[in-house]
Amino acid sequence: MLGTVGFHRRLGLEDYRLLLNQAARRLPEGVKVLLLADRGFVELALIRHLKYLGWHWRLRLKAGLWIHPPGGGSFRLGSVAIPPRQVQLWPSVRVGKQRYGKVHLVMAHPERGKERWYVLSDEPVSLQTLWEYGLRFQTEQQFKDNKSGCLKLEDCRIRQVKALSRLYLVVALAELYGVSQGAAVVELGERSRVDAHWFRGMSYRKIGIEWVKRSLGERLPLRQAVVWLSGAPDPTPAMSSRRQCRQRLEQIEFGPIVERRQVA
């Protein structure tokens, strides 16, 4: 895990470039890397650096970005009508005032959602592109743990960058161990001893930390003596409730897929 801390300023491209370079040096050779980023991270300089690293990417775009399709007729993303449940594929477009490209764009309007999705990709787009970008939402569970669900970092009141950096180093180590411990607890079928939900309602980190706390209080054995993480798909994805999980799955159902090369 890599991270950086900024204070009273917006982290810039140089900060991200440093992290990306560090990650590139630590990743095994020959692996395919897919970077997912939200709307605040879309910069042409970042895209160029990802190309330099040989990484693939899926970036969500703001509605005000200019798009230049191969068939002519430049437009802003927000000006294109997308009926509910429709997916539009825009291959080989150029983006921004600098007309960077050729890249590929997918637009979508979830049936129950108010927001439109605009996702840019370095590879040809399809419905799969939306699913790949959707993997980014798994980080929301980590944000909840950091803020209120587990660590409550906002209550620490630390205001010095160096002190925050040291704190986040400790948090990263605790997260690595907590996730490892939690994954082992789930795999051994003992999750219900610390998570009362019928389904997994806690993050692996919180399950691991709760198991450690219970082990210390009741002298129970720890379920994972060393840090170990499996690369297999998550066998029991977390959800806050069955109703919310069903609504979320229904919200991202799509209907007709249309390929377009110019504005009608």
C-alpha positions in Angstrom: 0.0 0.0 0.0 1.2 3.5 -0.9 -0.1 6.8 0.2 0.8 10.5 0.7 -0.5 13.2 3.0 -1.3 16.8 2.0 -2.5 19.7 4.1 -4.4 22.8 3.2 -3.8 22.3 -0.5 -5.0 20.1 -3.4 -2.6 17.3 -4.2 -1.2 17.9 -7.7 0.1 15.7 -10.5 3.6 15.6 -9.1 2.3 14.0 -5.9 0.4 11.4 -7.9 3.3 10.8 -10.2 5.6 10.0 -7.3 3.1 7.5 -5.9 2.5 5.9 -9.3 6.2 5.5 -9.9 6.7 3.9 -6.5 3.8 1.5 -7.2 5.3 0.6 -10.7 8.6 -0.3 -9.1 6.9 -2.6 -6.5 4.6 -4.4 -8.9 5.6 -7.8 -10.4 6.8 -7.6 -13.9 4.3 -8.6 -16.6 1.1 -7.9 -14.7 -1.7 -5.9 -16.3 -2.4 -2.8 -14.3 -5.8 -1.1 -14.5 -6.1 2.3 -12.8 -9.6 3.6 -11.8 -10.0 7.3 -11.0 -12.9 9.6 -10.2 -13.8 12.9 -11.9 -11.3 15.0 -9.9 -8.3 13.1 -11.2 -8.7 13.5 -15.0 -5.7 15.4 -16.4 -4.1 14.9 -19.7 -0.7 14.9 -18.0 -1.8 12.0 -15.9 -3.1 10.0 -18.9 0.3 10.6 -20.6 2.1 9.3 -17.6 -0.1 6.2 -17.4 0.7 5.5 -21.0 4.5 5.9 -20.2 4.1 3.4 -17.4 2.3 1.0 -19.7 -0.8 0.9 -17.5 -4.5 0.7 -18.6 -7.1 3.1 -17.2 -10.8 3.9 -16.8 -11.5 7.5 -15.8 -14.8 9.0 -15.0 -15.3 12.4 -16.7 -17.1 15.6 -15.8 -20.1 16.6 -17.8 -18.4 19.8 -19.1 -15.5 18.1 -20.9 -15.4 18.6 -24.7 -15.5 15.5 -26.9 -14.4 15.4 -30.5 -15.8 12.3 -32.3 -14.3 11.0 -35.5 -17.5 11.8 -37.4 -17.3 15.5 -36.5 -19.5 17.8 -34.4 -17.7 18.5 -31.1 -19.8 18.6 -28.0 -19.8 18.8 -24.2 -20.6 15.5 -22.5 -23.6 17.0 -20.6 -25.3 18.1 -23.8 -25.9 14.6 -25.2 -29.3 13.0 -24.4 -29.1 9.6 -22.9 -32.4 7.8 -22.4 -32.7 5.8 -19.1 -30.9 2.4 -19.2 -29.2 3.2 -22.5 -25.5 2.8 -23.0 -23.7 4.7 -25.8 -20.3 3.7 -27.1 -18.1 6.3 -28.7 -14.9 4.7 -30.2 -11.8 6.7 -31.2 -12.7 10.1 -29.8 -10.4 13.0 -28.9 -10.9 14.9 -25.6 -10.4 18.3 -24.2 -9.2 21.5 -25.8 -5.9 19.8 -26.7 -7.9 17.1 -28.6 -6.0 14.3 -26.9 -6.5 10.8 -28.4 -7.5 8.6 -29.8 -9.3 7.2 -26.8 -12.6 5.5 -26.2 -15.7 6.7 -24.3 -18.8 5.0 -22.8 -21.9 6.9 -21.6 -24.7 5.5 -19.6 -27.8 6.5 -17.8 -28.7 4.1 -14.9 -32.5 3.6 -14.8 -32.9 4.7 -11.1 -30.0 7.1 -11.0 -30.0 10.8 -11.6 -26.3 11.0 -12.6 -25.0 10.0 -16.0 -21.9 8.0 -16.2 -19.1 9.1 -18.6 -16.1 6.8 -18.5 -13.0 7.2 -20.7 -10.8 4.2 -21.5 -7.5 3.5 -23.2 -9.0 0.3 -24.6 -12.2 -0.3 -26.7 -15.3 0.1 -24.6 -18.2 -2.1 -23.9 -20.6 -2.8 -21.1 -17.7 -4.5 -19.4 -16.0 -1.1 -19.1 -18.7 0.2 -16.8 -18.4 -2.9 -14.6 -14.6 -2.4 -14.4 -15.0 1.2 -13.4 -17.6 0.1 -10.8 -14.9 -1.8 -9.0 -13.7 1.6 -7.7 -16.7 1.8 -5.4 -15.2 -0.9 -3.2 -12.9 1.8 -1.7 -16.0 3.4 -0.1 -15.9 0.7 2.6 -12.4 1.8 3.4 -13.4 5.4 3.7 -16.1 4.5 6.1 -13.7 2.5 8.3 -11.3 5.4 8.4 -13.9 8.1 9.2 -16.5 6.5 11.5 -16.8 2.7 11.2 -13.5 1.6 12.7 -10.6 4.0 13.2 -12.3 7.4 13.4 -9.3 9.2 12.1 -11.1 12.5 11.8 -11.2 12.7 15.6 -7.4 12.5 16.0 -7.1 16.3 15.6 -3.5 16.0 14.2 -2.7 19.0 12.0 1.0 18.4 11.1 1.8 16.7 7.9 4.7 14.6 9.3 2.7 13.5 12.2 -0.2 12.5 9.9 2.2 10.6 7.7 3.5 8.6 10.6 -0.1 8.0 11.8 -1.1 6.7 8.3 1.9 4.4 8.3 0.7 2.8 11.5 -2.9 2.7 10.0 -1.6 1.0 6.9 0.2 -1.7 8.9 -2.9 -2.2 11.1 -5.1 -2.5 8.0 -2.8 -5.1 6.4 -2.9 -7.2 9.5 -6.6 -6.6 10.2 -7.6 -7.6 6.6 -5.5 -10.7 6.8 -7.0 -11.6 10.2 -10.5 -10.9 9.0 -10.1 -12.9 5.8 -9.0 -15.9 7.8 -11.9 -15.6 10.2 -14.4 -15.5 7.3 -12.7 -18.4 5.6 -12.8 -20.5 8.8 -16.6 -19.8 9.1 -16.3 -17.9 12.4 -17.5 -14.5 11.2 -20.7 -14.6 13.1 -18.8 -14.5 16.4 -17.9 -10.8 15.7 -20.4 -9.8 13.0 -24.0 -10.4 13.8 -25.3 -9.9 10.2 -26.7 -12.9 8.3 -24.5 -11.7 5.5 -21.1 -10.0 5.8 -21.9 -6.5 7.0 -18.4 -5.5 8.1 -15.2 -4.9 6.2 -12.5 -7.6 6.5 -10.4 -5.0 8.4 -13.1 -4.4 11.0 -13.8 -8.1 11.3 -10.1 -8.7 11.9 -9.8 -5.9 14.5 -12.9 -7.0 16.3 -11.5 -10.6 16.4 -8.2 -9.4 17.8 -10.1 -7.4 20.5 -12.2 -10.4 21.4 -9.2 -12.7 21.4 -7.4 -10.4 23.9 -10.4 -10.3 26.2 -11.3 -13.9 26.0 -7.9 -15.4 25.4 -9.0 -16.9 22.0 -6.3 -17.8 19.4 -5.6 -15.5 16.6 -6.7 -16.9 13.2 -3.8 -15.7 11.2 -0.3 -15.5 12.8 1.3 -14.0 9.7 0.1 -11.4 7.1 -1.5 -13.3 4.2 -3.9 -12.2 1.5 -5.5 -14.3 -1.2 -5.6 -13.1 -4.7 -8.9 -14.9 -5.3 -12.2 -13.1 -5.8 -14.1 -12.1 -2.7 -16.3 -15.1 -1.7 -18.6 -13.0 0.5 -18.9 -9.4 -0.7 -20.1 -7.0 2.1 -23.5 -5.3 1.9 -25.2 -2.9 4.4 -28.6 -4.7 3.9 -30.3 -7.0 1.4 -32.7 -4.2 0.3 -29.9 -1.7 -0.4 -27.9 -4.4 -2.1 -30.9 -5.3 -4.4 -31.5 -1.6 -5.1 -27.8 -1.1 -6.0 -27.8 -4.1 -8.4 -31.1 -3.0 -10.0 -29.8 0.5 -10.4 -26.9 -0.5 -12.6 -28.9 -2.6 -15.0 -28.8 -1.3 -18.6 -30.8 -1.9 -21.7 -29.9 -1.0 -25.3 -26.3 -0.5 -26.3 -25.7 2.0 -29.1 -22.5 2.8 -30.9 -22.1 6.4 -32.1 -19.5 8.3 -34.0 -21.2 11.8 -34.2 -24.0 13.8 -32.6 -27.3 13.3 -34.4 
